[in-house]
Amino acid sequence: MKNILIIMFFLQPLILPGQIFNNRYILDQTSMAFHDLFVFDDTLVTIGFGSTFYQPFPAKLMITRFDRMGGILGHDIIFADSITGYFPIVNTANRFGRKILASGGGGGGLHNRFGFYALYDLDTGLEWLRQFEHIENNQQAIFSNVVLPNNHFILLRGDILGNGVAITTVWEVDAQGETLWESSFGSGGVNHRPGRIVALSDSTYLIGLEKYSSSGTSIQTLLIEIDQVGNVLSTWEDPNPRTYAPRQMIPMEDGGLIYASRFLVELGVSAQGYIVRQDADQNILWTLKTGSPNLNTDLNNLIKTADGNYIAVGSNYDSIAVEDAWIQTGYLIKFDEEGTILWEKQYYGAFGGQHKNEFYDIVEMSDSSLVLCGESTKFSEDFPQRGWLVGLDKNGNLDSMTVDVRMVETRSEVSLTAYPNPADDFLTLELTNENMERVELYSLTGQLVRSEEVSGTRTEISVEDLPAGVYSVLVNGRYGKRVVVY
């Protein structure tokens, strides 16, 4: 690994003045995106990239500051005069105090040829940047990190080798970024691609990744628990062979876990967001599939809100037709600890033609309002990629400072009721504000034990032939409840 000289440029004069929430931000002749979002008192800080229009299009790590209303305070762009790119991976940054550890992949253009990680101080600027030596035909990026109490870091890296083998590596670095130990996963024809890493305690960590065969016939979520020096303590695999690496994991007070991932509906055609709740023994209590199974829904992050519920953010592909052109909408969904959806929203930029809108990160402010970051752009040479900052109220509605942003009310509040619970012969299900189409029952291990086509807002299903136990009910592939059969 080698150290690298950093040059920082303060580019506030190049920013268009007067920009506020719910607008798209751009530097002169530069495309942008905001990948991570943090709030420091009344200052919002994004970690993202800027990329000039001119060859070789190097993506640059960029730190942007905003005031509480979304007005830009300034930018720092790292190594701006180099032809080498530094591209931060979505949701890989982490904060402690007034410092941020950012990471991703670097190389020529937008290609991730080597992994890098950098420590940035909001008061003094960049402290250091470390990058790995490039290996011929190897693609590499750093996907996640954990900040330790001693200001050391645990990082998660992915390597795709020239022969197509994917390897995940976890390692610890000290306060200056120097490696202390490392451990790798993936070999013998089974590839391991990283997602997230979180701390379960001061000495144990949970890695979320996906494993898939070299033939590519199956893909499934894999969770690996390790100790403070990388020794494997336990592993868990999702029994469904069509699930991806977690985009975010939140440990629960009862020892369980909620994580957001992606579920493959049909290869090359469609996927849904996939949210899983486990108990302390890693039994699946419920799963929630978000977005229509006929579209492509992706979840990029998941947070717990002050009211004890959860919000996941991402995008829906080809979900709304505007002026006869299909677009991608920014997407967010709020649900409770039982997997019941509270509300679901979509947003897009109010300009014509085919375009892309995606949310990458979200923060909850002290007044329970929400701020999201991402990108919004139209697919044309004269309309480059824009960084996107959106302010919403606590219910996911646009605030009064709306500028060229439209909301799609996906549905009114939908709630699922299941009774009696426990049940011994019949289970009655009622769904408000939406008709039922399909009911599925899953065991605690995630095995599908029953699937029925239904209609209307109320239905009864027989459970008298099921073994006694706890089951997850899933209606229309998205509304869930946990029920007991005796």
C-alpha positions in Angstrom: 0.0 0.0 0.0 1.3 3.5 -0.8 0.6 7.0 0.5 -0.4 9.6 -1.9 -0.1 13.4 -2.1 -3.5 15.1 -1.8 -4.4 18.4 -3.4 -7.7 20.1 -2.3 -9.5 22.9 -4.1 -12.2 25.1 -2.6 -14.7 25.5 -5.4 -17.6 27.5 -3.9 -17.4 30.3 -6.5 -18.2 27.7 -9.2 -21.5 26.7 -7.5 -24.7 28.2 -8.9 -26.1 30.6 -6.2 -29.5 30.5 -4.6 -30.0 26.7 -4.7 -32.2 25.2 -2.1 -33.7 21.9 -1.1 -35.2 19.7 -3.8 -33.0 21.0 -6.5 -30.2 19.4 -8.5 -26.7 20.6 -7.9 -23.9 20.8 -10.5 -20.4 22.3 -10.8 -19.4 24.1 -14.1 -18.8 21.3 -16.7 -19.0 18.7 -14.0 -21.4 15.8 -13.2 -22.0 15.0 -9.6 -23.7 12.6 -7.2 -24.1 12.5 -3.4 -23.5 9.1 -2.0 -23.5 9.6 1.8 -25.2 12.2 4.0 -24.3 13.4 7.6 -25.7 16.1 9.8 -23.4 18.1 12.1 -25.6 20.5 14.2 -27.2 22.6 11.4 -24.7 21.7 8.7 -25.4 18.9 6.2 -22.4 17.2 4.7 -22.4 14.9 1.7 -19.7 12.5 0.5 -19.9 12.0 -3.3 -18.0 12.6 -6.5 -17.6 15.1 -9.3 -16.5 14.1 -12.8 -15.5 16.4 -15.6 -17.0 16.1 -19.1 -13.5 15.8 -20.6 -11.4 12.7 -21.2 -10.5 10.6 -19.3 -13.5 11.5 -17.1 -11.9 10.9 -13.7 -14.4 10.7 -10.8 -13.1 12.7 -7.8 -13.9 12.2 -4.2 -15.9 15.3 -3.1 -17.1 16.6 0.2 -19.9 19.2 0.0 -21.4 21.3 2.8 -25.0 22.7 3.0 -26.9 24.8 5.4 -30.1 23.6 7.1 -32.2 24.8 4.1 -30.0 23.1 1.4 -27.9 26.1 0.4 -24.4 25.1 -0.6 -21.6 26.4 1.8 -18.7 24.9 -0.2 -16.9 21.9 -1.7 -13.6 20.2 -1.3 -12.5 18.0 -4.2 -9.7 15.6 -3.5 -6.7 15.3 -6.0 -8.6 17.5 -8.5 -5.8 17.9 -11.0 -4.9 14.2 -11.5 -6.2 11.9 -14.3 -6.6 9.2 -11.6 -10.2 8.8 -10.4 -11.3 8.3 -6.8 -14.9 7.0 -6.8 -16.6 6.6 -3.4 -18.9 3.6 -3.2 -22.5 4.4 -2.1 -23.0 4.3 1.7 -19.4 3.4 2.6 -18.6 6.5 4.6 -18.6 6.6 8.4 -18.3 9.4 11.0 -16.9 9.9 14.4 -16.8 13.3 16.1 -16.1 15.8 13.3 -14.2 13.3 11.2 -15.4 11.1 8.3 -13.8 8.0 6.9 -14.6 7.7 3.2 -13.8 4.8 0.9 -14.3 3.3 -2.5 -12.4 2.4 -5.7 -9.9 4.3 -7.8 -8.2 4.1 -11.2 -8.5 5.5 -14.7 -11.9 7.1 -15.6 -14.7 5.6 -13.5 -13.1 2.1 -13.3 -12.3 0.7 -9.8 -8.8 -0.7 -10.2 -7.7 -0.2 -6.6 -9.3 0.3 -3.3 -8.8 3.5 -1.3 -9.8 5.0 2.0 -9.4 8.5 3.3 -9.8 10.3 6.7 -11.3 13.8 6.4 -11.6 16.3 9.2 -14.3 18.9 8.8 -12.2 21.6 10.5 -8.8 20.9 9.0 -9.5 19.1 5.8 -8.0 15.8 4.6 -5.7 14.1 7.1 -4.5 11.1 4.9 -5.5 8.9 2.0 -4.3 5.3 1.6 -4.6 3.2 -1.6 -3.7 -0.3 -2.6 -1.3 -1.1 -5.4 -3.1 -1.9 -8.6 -3.0 -5.5 -9.6 -3.2 -6.2 -13.4 -6.8 -7.2 -14.5 -8.0 -6.8 -10.9 -11.0 -4.7 -9.9 -11.1 -3.6 -6.3 -13.2 -1.3 -4.0 -13.9 -0.8 -0.3 -17.5 -1.2 0.6 -17.9 -0.6 4.4 -16.2 0.2 7.6 -16.6 0.3 11.4 -15.0 2.9 13.7 -13.5 1.4 16.9 -13.3 3.1 20.3 -9.5 3.5 19.9 -10.0 5.3 16.6 -8.9 2.2 14.7 -11.1 1.0 11.8 -12.4 -2.3 10.5 -12.8 -2.2 6.7 -14.5 -4.5 4.1 -13.0 -4.8 0.7 -14.0 -6.6 -2.5 -11.7 -7.9 -5.2 -12.7 -9.3 -8.6 -9.7 -11.1 -10.0 -8.9 -11.5 -13.7 -10.3 -15.0 -13.7 -13.7 -13.7 -12.4 -13.3 -14.9 -8.8 -14.7 -12.5 -6.2 -13.1 -12.3 -2.8 -14.1 -10.4 0.3 -11.4 -9.2 2.7 -11.9 -7.7 6.2 -9.0 -6.0 8.0 -8.1 -3.6 10.8 -6.1 -0.4 10.4 -4.7 2.0 13.0 -5.5 5.7 13.3 -3.1 6.5 10.5 -4.6 3.8 8.2 -1.8 1.2 8.5 -2.9 -2.4 8.3 -2.8 -4.5 11.5 -4.4 -7.8 10.3 -6.6 -9.1 7.6 -8.7 -12.1 6.7 -10.3 -13.1 3.3 -13.4 -15.2 2.2 -14.1 -16.8 -1.2 -12.4 -19.7 -2.9 -13.0 -23.1 -4.4 -15.4 -22.0 -7.1 -17.6 -20.0 -4.7 -17.4 -16.2 -5.0 -18.0 -13.8 -2.1 -19.0 -10.2 -2.8 -19.1 -7.7 0.2 -22.0 -5.6 1.4 -21.8 -4.2 4.9 -20.0 -4.7 8.2 -21.4 -3.7 11.7 -20.3 -4.1 15.3 -22.2 -6.5 17.4 -20.1 -5.7 20.5 -16.7 -4.3 21.3 -15.1 -7.5 20.1 -17.4 -9.1 17.6 -18.5 -7.9 14.1 -21.0 -9.1 11.5 -20.1 -9.1 7.8 -23.0 -9.2 5.3 -22.1 -10.4 1.8 -23.4 -12.5 -1.0 -22.0 -15.8 -2.2 -22.6 -17.2 -5.7 -21.2 -20.0 -7.8 -18.8 -19.4 -10.7 -21.6 -20.7 -13.0 -23.8 -17.9 -11.7 -26.8 -20.2 -11.2 -27.6 -19.1 -7.7 -26.9 -16.1 -5.4 -27.7 -15.8 -1.7 -27.1 -13.6 1.4 -24.3 -14.8 3.7 -23.7 -13.4 7.2 -20.3 -14.1 8.9 -19.7 -13.3 12.5 -16.0 -12.7 13.4 -14.0 -11.8 16.5 -11.6 -8.8 16.9 -8.8 -10.5 14.9 -10.9 -11.9 12.0 -11.6 -15.4 13.3 -14.9 -16.8 12.1 -17.4 -17.4 15.0 -20.5 -18.4 13.0 -22.1 -18.2 9.6 -25.7 -18.0 8.3 -27.1 -18.4 4.8 -30.4 -17.2 3.6 -32.3 -20.3 2.5 -33.6 -18.4 -0.5 -31.1 -18.7 -3.4 -32.0 -15.3 -5.0 -30.9 -12.8 -2.3 -28.0 -10.3 -2.4 -25.5 -8.8 0.0 -27.1 -6.5 2.7 -27.0 -2.8 1.9 -27.4 -2.0 5.6 -27.8 -4.0 8.8 -29.2 -2.8 12.1 -28.6 -4.9 15.3 -31.7 -5.0 17.5 -31.9 -4.7 21.3 -33.2 -8.3 21.6 -30.1 -9.6 19.9 -31.7 -9.9 16.5 -31.1 -8.1 13.2 -32.9 -6.1 10.6 -31.2 -5.8 7.2 -32.1 -4.5 3.8 -31.0 -6.3 0.6 -32.4 -7.2 -2.8 -34.5 -10.1 -4.0 -34.1 -11.4 -7.6 -37.5 -12.0 -9.1 -36.4 -12.9 -12.6 -32.8 -12.9 -13.9 -32.1 -9.8 -16.1 -35.7 -8.6 -15.8 -36.8 -7.6 -12.3 -35.9 -7.5 -8.6 -37.5 -6.2 -5.4 -36.2 -4.6 -2.3 -35.8 -7.3 0.4 -36.0 -6.6 4.1 -35.4 -9.3 6.7 -36.0 -9.5 10.5 -34.1 -12.2 12.4 -34.3 -13.1 16.1 -31.2 -13.6 18.3 -30.7 -17.2 17.0 -30.8 -15.9 13.3 -34.2 -17.4 12.7 -36.2 -15.4 10.1 -39.2 -13.8 11.8 -40.5 -12.0 8.7 -39.4 -10.8 5.3 -40.7 -7.8 3.4 -40.4 -7.5 -0.4 -40.8 -3.9 -1.5 -41.7 -2.5 -4.9 -43.6 -4.3 -7.6 -42.3 -7.7 -8.7 -42.6 -6.5 -12.3 -40.2 -3.6 -11.8 -36.6 -3.2 -10.5 -36.6 -1.9 -7.0 -33.2 -1.3 -5.3 -32.6 -0.4 -1.6 -29.4 1.6 -0.8 -29.8 2.3 2.9 -31.9 1.7 6.0 -32.2 3.8 9.2 -34.1 3.6 12.5 -36.2 6.7 13.2 -36.8 8.3 16.6 -40.3 6.9 16.8 -38.9 3.3 16.7 -39.8 2.6 13.1 -37.6 2.2 10.0 -37.1 3.9 6.7 -35.4 2.3 3.7 -34.4 4.3 0.6 -33.4 3.5 -3.0 -35.1 3.6 -6.4 -37.7 2.1 -8.6 -36.8 1.5 -12.3 -39.2 2.0 -15.1 -42.0 2.9 -12.7 -43.6 6.1 -14.1 -44.2 7.2 -17.6 -43.7 10.9 -18.1 -44.4 12.4 -21.6 -44.2 8.8 -23.0 -40.8 8.2 -21.5 -40.0 5.8 -18.7 -38.1 7.1 -15.8 -36.5 5.9 -12.6 -37.9 7.3 -9.4 -36.3 7.9 -6.0 -38.0 5.6 -3.5 -38.5 5.4 0.2 -40.6 3.2 2.4 -41.4 3.3 6.2 -42.3 0.2 8.2 -42.5 -0.9 11.8 -40.7 -3.6 13.7 -43.3 -6.2 12.7 -42.8 -5.5 9.0 -46.0 -3.6 8.4 -45.6 -0.8 5.8 -46.6 2.6 7.2 -46.2 4.6 4.0 -44.3 4.3 0.7 -43.3 7.3 -1.6 -41.6 8.0 -4.9 -40.1 11.2 -6.2 -38.6 12.4 -9.5 -37.3 15.5 -11.1 -39.9 17.5 -13.0 -38.2 17.6 -16.4 -39.2 15.8 -19.6 -37.6 12.8 -21.3 -36.1 9.6 -19.9 -34.2 10.3 -16.7 -32.8 8.7 -13.5 -33.6 9.6 -9.9 -32.2 7.7 -7.0 -31.9 8.1 -3.3 -28.6 6.8 -1.7 -28.8 8.0 1.9 -31.2 9.6 4.4 -30.9 11.4 7.8 -33.5 12.3 10.3 -33.2 15.8 11.7 -33.9 16.9 15.3 -37.5 18.0 14.4 -38.1 14.5 12.8 -38.0 15.9 9.3 -36.1 14.0 6.7 -33.3 14.9 4.3 -32.2 12.6 1.5 -29.3 12.7 -1.0 -28.7 11.0 -4.3 -28.7 11.9 -8.0 -31.2 13.1 -10.5 -30.4 13.5 -14.2 -31.9 13.3 -17.7 -30.1 11.0 -20.2 -28.7 13.6 -22.6 -25.3 15.2 -23.3 -26.5 18.6 -22.3 -27.9 17.5 -19.0 -25.2 15.8 -16.9 -25.5 13.9 -13.7 -26.8 16.0 -10.9 -26.3 15.7 -7.1 -29.7 15.7 -5.5 -30.7 16.9 -2.1 -34.4 16.5 -1.0 -36.1 17.8 2.2 -39.3 16.0 3.4 -41.5 16.3 6.5 -41.6 13.4 9.0 -44.4 11.7 6.9 -42.3 11.7 3.7 -44.0 14.6 2.1 -42.2 17.4 0.2 -41.6 20.5 2.3 -42.7 24.0 1.3 -39.4 24.7 -0.5 -40.2 22.4 -3.5 -38.2 23.2 -6.7 -38.9 21.0 -9.7 -39.6 17.8 -7.8 -42.8 15.8 -8.0 -44.1 13.2 -5.6 -45.9 10.0 -6.5 -48.2 8.9 -3.7 -47.7 5.1 -4.1 -50.5 4.3 -1.7 -52.3 5.7 1.3 -51.4 4.2 4.6 -51.8 0.4 4.3 -52.2 -1.8 7.4 -52.5 -5.6 7.7 -54.5 -7.2 10.5 -54.2 -10.9 11.4 -56.6 -12.6 13.9 -57.0 -14.6 16.0 -53.4 -14.8 16.9 -52.6 -17.4 18.1 -54.8 -19.4 15.7 -55.7 -23.1 15.6 -58.0 -23.6 12.5 -58.5 -20.5 10.5 -56.6 -17.2 10.3 -58.5 -14.0 9.1 -56.5 -11.4 7.3 -57.7 -7.8 6.6 -55.8 -5.3 4.5 -56.8 -1.6 4.4 -56.6 0.6 1.3 -55.5 -2.2 -1.0 -57.0 -5.4 -2.4 -55.3 -8.7 -1.5 -53.9 -10.7 -4.4 -51.7 -13.4 -2.9 -51.1 -14.7 0.6 -47.9 -16.6 1.6 -46.9 -18.3 4.8 -43.2 -18.9 5.7 -41.7 -20.9 8.5 -39.1 -19.3 10.8 -36.3 -20.7 8.6 -37.8 -18.9 5.6 -39.3 -21.9 3.9 -42.5 -21.2 1.9 -45.2 -23.5 3.4 -48.3 -22.1 1.7 -49.3 -19.8 -1.1 -52.8 -18.9 -2.1 -54.4 -16.5 -4.7 -57.0 -14.4 -3.0 -59.1 -11.2 -3.7 -60.8 -8.5 -1.7 -59.6 -6.7 1.4 -60.6 -9.6 3.8 -59.9 -13.4 3.5 -59.6 -16.5 5.7 -57.0 -19.2 5.3 -56.8 -22.6 6.9 -53.9 -23.3 9.3 -55.3 -26.4 11.0 -53.0 -28.8 9.1 -49.8 -26.8 9.9 -47.5 -27.9 12.7 -47.6 -25.7 15.8 -45.1 -22.9 15.7 -44.4 -19.3 14.6 -45.0 -18.3 11.0 -44.6 -15.2 8.9 -47.6 -14.1 6.8 -46.8 -12.1 3.6 -49.6 -10.4 1.6 -49.1 -9.2 -1.9 -45.4 -9.9 -1.5 -44.9 -6.9 0.8 -47.2 -6.7 3.9 -46.1 -9.0 6.7 -47.2 -10.2 10.1 -45.9 -12.8 12.5 -48.5 -15.3 13.7 -48.6 -18.3 16.1 -50.3 -21.5 15.2 -51.1 -24.0 18.0 
